[in-house]
Amino acid sequence: MNEPAPIGAALAARVVVGTDRVLDELLDEVADELARRGHDVVRADDPRTVSGPFDALLVTSRTPVGPDLLDRHPELRGVAFASSGVNSIDVADATRRGIVVANGATPQNHGSMAEATIMLALALRLRLPDRMAALAEGRPRPRPAELDSRSLRGATLGLIGFGRISREVCTRLSGWGVGRILCHTRSPRPDAWPEVEFCELDRLLRESDIVSVHLPLTEGTRGLIGRDQLALMRPDSTLINTSRGGIVDEDALAEALCRGSVAGAAIDTFGIEPLPSDSPLRGAPNAILTDHVIGHTVEMYRSLVPAAVENIEQILTGGRPPFFVNPEVLSSAAAASR
């Protein structure tokens, strides 16, 4: 197991900073600040190509940090991710190795994503894509008997996962008059959240008007929402996924939208990004598709640079990163040193 450095001022260290098609400007800012603080910063598209030892690694979840890389760098103290996703590393394996993992789960990050989730729920309930298409196509306004928009008030919301974003959704919806809030999670918190009904996934899918996915991508969540699960949803229900691609079977969802067995979907993350031009979702009706950018606000981005810098500094000094993913690694290291 790696021994943490003595807690104190960060000594000059070698830090590898990756690249990313979406977050490159952010990574540039972090790299510049770390260099200004005296660290030896190495930029690399793929950290596996870096020769020699390095103390810390900063990447995004689109850069794989697999066991082959960790095997070659036993000196590595920690890995920081520039945003909230950590699905490109096996956190449990990193913990066993004594490697700290941190991310950019700032309050501005999960707050912005919660607001985006509510916006998408409203857009789907109020049939925004169809209303915009109607204007573009010159269709006549629908008669009252033809209206199919529904209010969010009184609707049953189903949250799959109950992390920071889901909890922020609940907080922001208080006072909106929504109906029941159902939640499927491995870690129910009924005492802290009495307004939430924690339940099994099948029940959530059957009873929810809006199903919203808020999970990390793991072997346990990959393909979680497939044909069988979509078949449980009602024809007037909608699905939102702003978490990670690969959790929802995109082919099955496109089929469900085309059949009308699901009324609509808002999908921001995909198994392959950017979304391929031949994806069946592109031709599916009542689908809002965005390029993993929904909820990415100015405030969120401004919060990520100082968070990443402080995460790296704390990793280098053996302290507690402000956005620690595996804090148990420190207690394990302390126990091993006794």
C-alpha positions in Angstrom: 0.0 0.0 0.0 1.2 3.5 -0.8 2.4 5.5 2.2 0.9 9.0 2.3 3.2 12.0 2.3 3.5 13.9 5.6 0.7 16.4 5.9 2.0 19.9 5.3 2.8 22.3 2.5 2.7 20.5 -0.9 6.2 19.8 -2.1 6.9 20.1 -5.8 5.7 16.9 -7.4 5.2 15.4 -10.8 1.6 15.6 -11.9 0.2 14.2 -15.1 -2.8 16.2 -16.5 -4.8 14.5 -19.3 -6.7 16.0 -22.2 -10.4 15.9 -23.1 -12.5 16.9 -26.0 -15.0 18.7 -23.7 -13.0 19.8 -20.7 -9.6 20.7 -22.3 -9.9 24.4 -21.4 -10.6 23.5 -17.8 -7.6 21.0 -17.7 -5.4 23.8 -19.2 -6.3 26.1 -16.4 -5.6 23.5 -13.7 -2.3 22.6 -15.4 -1.2 26.2 -15.5 -2.1 26.8 -11.8 -0.3 23.6 -10.7 2.8 24.7 -12.7 2.6 28.2 -11.2 2.7 26.5 -7.8 6.0 24.8 -8.7 4.9 21.3 -9.7 6.3 19.5 -12.7 3.2 19.2 -14.9 3.2 16.7 -17.8 0.3 16.9 -20.4 -0.6 13.6 -22.0 -3.5 12.3 -24.1 -3.0 8.9 -22.6 -1.3 8.7 -19.2 0.0 5.2 -20.2 2.4 6.8 -22.6 4.1 8.8 -19.8 7.6 7.6 -19.0 9.0 7.7 -15.5 7.2 8.0 -12.2 4.5 10.6 -11.3 2.8 11.4 -8.0 -0.7 12.4 -9.1 -3.0 12.1 -12.1 -5.8 14.5 -13.2 -8.1 13.3 -16.0 -11.8 13.1 -16.9 -14.0 10.0 -16.9 -13.4 9.6 -20.6 -9.7 8.6 -19.9 -9.3 5.0 -18.8 -7.3 4.5 -15.6 -7.1 0.7 -15.6 -5.1 -1.8 -13.5 -2.4 -1.9 -16.2 -1.6 1.8 -15.6 -1.8 1.4 -11.8 0.5 -1.7 -11.9 3.1 0.4 -13.7 3.0 3.2 -11.2 3.0 1.9 -7.6 4.3 5.4 -6.6 1.0 7.0 -7.7 -0.7 8.7 -4.7 -4.0 9.7 -6.1 -6.2 10.2 -9.1 -8.4 13.3 -9.4 -11.2 13.6 -12.0 -12.1 17.0 -13.3 -15.8 16.5 -13.1 -18.1 14.2 -11.0 -17.7 11.0 -13.1 -15.3 8.3 -11.9 -16.5 5.4 -14.0 -13.1 5.0 -15.8 -11.4 3.7 -12.6 -12.2 0.8 -10.4 -12.6 2.7 -7.1 -12.5 -0.4 -5.0 -9.2 -1.5 -6.7 -7.7 1.9 -6.2 -8.6 1.8 -2.5 -7.0 -1.6 -2.1 -3.8 -0.1 -3.6 -3.9 2.9 -1.2 -4.6 5.3 -4.1 -6.8 8.3 -3.3 -9.6 9.1 -5.7 -11.3 12.5 -5.8 -13.6 14.2 -8.2 -15.4 17.5 -9.0 -18.7 16.9 -7.3 -19.0 20.5 -6.2 -22.3 22.0 -5.0 -22.5 24.0 -8.2 -22.1 20.7 -10.2 -24.9 18.7 -8.7 -27.1 21.8 -8.2 -26.9 22.6 -11.9 -27.6 19.0 -12.8 -30.6 18.9 -10.6 -32.0 22.0 -12.2 -31.4 20.5 -15.7 -33.2 17.4 -14.6 -36.3 19.4 -13.6 -36.1 21.4 -16.8 -36.1 18.2 -18.9 -39.0 16.8 -16.9 -41.0 19.9 -17.6 -40.0 19.9 -21.3 -41.2 16.3 -21.6 -44.4 16.8 -19.7 -45.3 19.9 -21.6 -44.3 18.3 -24.9 -41.8 21.1 -25.8 -40.1 19.2 -28.7 -43.5 18.7 -30.4 -44.6 22.3 -29.8 -41.4 23.6 -31.4 -41.8 21.2 -34.4 -45.5 22.3 -34.8 -44.4 25.9 -35.2 -41.6 25.0 -37.6 -43.9 22.9 -39.7 -46.8 25.4 -39.7 -49.2 23.0 -38.0 -52.5 24.5 -36.6 -52.7 25.0 -32.9 -54.3 21.9 -31.2 -57.9 22.1 -30.1 -58.5 21.6 -26.4 -59.5 18.0 -26.9 -56.2 17.4 -28.7 -54.0 18.7 -26.0 -51.6 16.2 -24.5 -49.4 18.4 -22.3 -49.4 17.4 -18.6 -48.5 19.4 -15.5 -45.6 18.4 -13.3 -47.9 19.1 -10.3 -49.3 15.8 -9.0 -47.0 13.7 -11.2 -45.1 10.8 -9.6 -41.4 11.1 -10.0 -39.2 8.0 -9.9 -35.5 8.5 -9.1 -33.1 5.7 -9.8 -30.2 6.4 -7.4 -30.2 8.8 -4.5 -26.9 10.7 -4.6 -26.3 14.4 -4.4 -28.2 15.2 -7.6 -31.3 13.2 -6.7 -31.4 14.8 -3.3 -31.0 18.3 -4.9 -33.9 17.4 -7.2 -36.1 16.6 -4.2 -35.1 19.8 -2.4 -35.7 22.0 -5.5 -39.2 20.4 -6.1 -40.4 21.0 -2.6 -43.3 23.4 -2.9 -44.0 22.4 -6.5 -46.9 20.2 -5.5 -45.5 17.1 -7.2 -47.1 13.8 -6.3 -45.2 10.9 -4.9 -41.4 10.7 -5.1 -40.3 7.1 -5.5 -36.7 6.1 -5.3 -34.7 2.9 -6.0 -31.3 2.9 -4.3 -28.9 0.6 -2.5 -28.8 3.1 0.3 -32.3 4.2 1.3 -32.6 7.0 3.8 -36.2 7.0 4.9 -35.5 8.7 8.3 -33.7 11.7 6.6 -36.1 11.9 3.7 -39.6 10.9 4.9 -41.2 12.5 1.8 -39.5 9.9 -0.4 -40.8 6.3 -0.9 -37.9 3.9 -1.2 -38.9 0.9 -3.3 -37.9 -1.8 -5.7 -37.0 -0.9 -9.3 -39.9 -2.7 -10.9 -42.5 -0.8 -8.8 -40.8 2.5 -9.6 -41.0 1.8 -13.3 -44.6 0.7 -13.2 -45.9 3.7 -11.1 -43.8 6.7 -12.1 -44.9 9.3 -14.6 -41.2 10.5 -14.9 -38.3 8.1 -14.4 -34.9 9.9 -13.9 -31.6 8.0 -13.8 -28.9 9.2 -11.4 -26.3 6.5 -11.1 -22.6 5.9 -11.8 -21.8 3.5 -14.6 -20.5 0.2 -13.1 -20.7 -3.4 -14.0 -23.8 -3.5 -11.8 -25.6 -0.6 -13.5 -24.5 -1.2 -17.1 -27.7 -2.1 -19.1 -29.9 -1.7 -16.0 -32.7 -0.2 -18.1 -33.2 -2.6 -20.9 -36.2 -3.9 -22.9 -37.7 -5.7 -19.9 -37.5 -2.7 -17.7 -38.9 -0.3 -20.4 -41.8 -2.7 -20.9 -42.8 -2.0 -17.3 -43.2 1.7 -17.9 -46.6 3.1 -18.9 -47.2 4.5 -22.4 -47.7 8.0 -20.9 -44.5 8.0 -18.9 -41.1 9.5 -19.8 -37.5 8.7 -19.1 -34.6 11.0 -18.3 -30.9 10.0 -18.2 -28.4 12.7 -17.4 -26.0 10.4 -15.5 -23.9 8.0 -17.7 -24.3 6.3 -21.1 -24.5 2.6 -21.0 -27.1 2.4 -18.2 -30.0 2.7 -20.6 -30.2 0.3 -23.6 -30.4 2.9 -26.4 -31.7 0.5 -29.1 -34.4 -0.7 -26.8 -35.4 2.8 -25.9 -35.6 3.9 -29.5 -37.9 0.9 -30.2 -40.1 1.8 -27.2 -40.4 5.5 -28.4 -41.2 4.4 -31.9 -43.9 2.0 -30.6 -45.3 4.6 -28.3 -44.8 2.3 -25.3 -42.9 5.2 -23.7 -44.2 8.7 -24.3 -40.8 10.5 -24.4 -37.2 10.6 -23.3 -34.5 13.1 -22.6 -31.0 11.6 -22.9 -27.8 13.6 -22.3 -25.3 10.7 -22.1 -24.7 7.9 -24.5 -22.7 4.6 -24.7 -20.6 6.2 -27.5 -20.0 9.9 -27.4 -20.5 11.9 -29.6 -23.7 10.1 -30.4 -23.1 8.3 -33.8 -25.0 9.6 -36.8 -26.7 6.2 -37.3 -27.9 5.9 -33.7 -31.6 4.9 -33.8 -32.3 7.4 -31.1 -31.7 10.2 -33.6 -34.9 9.2 -35.5 -37.0 8.3 -32.5 -40.1 10.5 -31.8 -40.4 12.6 -28.7 -36.7 12.4 -27.9 -34.6 15.3 -26.5 -31.0 14.5 -27.2 -28.1 16.6 -25.9 -24.3 16.1 -26.1 -23.5 15.4 -22.5 -23.7 19.1 -21.8 -27.1 19.7 -20.2 -26.7 21.4 -16.8 -23.1 22.4 -17.6 -23.4 26.0 -16.4 -20.9 28.8 -16.1 -21.2 28.5 -12.3 -20.4 24.8 -12.5 -17.3 25.2 -14.7 -16.0 28.0 -12.5 -16.2 25.7 -9.5 -14.3 22.8 -11.1 -10.9 24.5 -11.5 -10.3 25.4 -7.8 -11.8 22.0 -6.8 -9.3 20.1 -9.0 -6.3 22.2 -7.9 -7.2 21.6 -4.2 -7.9 17.9 -4.8 -4.4 17.5 -6.2 -2.7 19.5 -3.5 -4.4 17.5 -0.8 -3.4 14.2 -2.5 0.2 15.4 -2.6 0.3 16.3 1.1 -1.6 13.2 2.4 -4.6 15.4 3.4 -8.3 15.1 2.7 -9.3 16.2 -0.8 -12.4 18.4 -0.6 -14.3 16.0 -2.9 -13.1 12.6 -1.7 -14.5 9.6 -3.4 -12.9 6.9 -1.2 -12.1 8.5 2.2 -11.7 5.0 3.7 -8.3 4.8 2.0 -6.9 7.1 4.6 -8.1 5.0 7.5 -6.7 1.9 5.8 -3.3 3.6 5.4 -3.3 4.8 9.1 -4.2 1.2 10.2 -1.4 -0.2 8.1 1.2 2.2 9.6 0.4 1.3 13.2 
